């Protein structure tokens, strides 16, 4: 009789395990999506902020460095 009870309960346990796994995976995907959106918003805000004089000088200096070549 014990074997039959196991045969009836095992599919229930397996089904619940699969359902829990699906819920956890879905939650992680939504969390990653929200993180990507948050990162994109921060990047847009960073681009939109006004540049300080120090930033302008650094940008000009880095542009000058791109035209130089390393002697080999």
Buried (B, 14 or more C-beta within 10 A) or exposed (E): EEEEEEEEEEEEEEEEEEEEEEEEEEEEEEEEEEEEEEEEEEEEEEEEEEEEEEEEEEEEEEEEEEEEEEEE
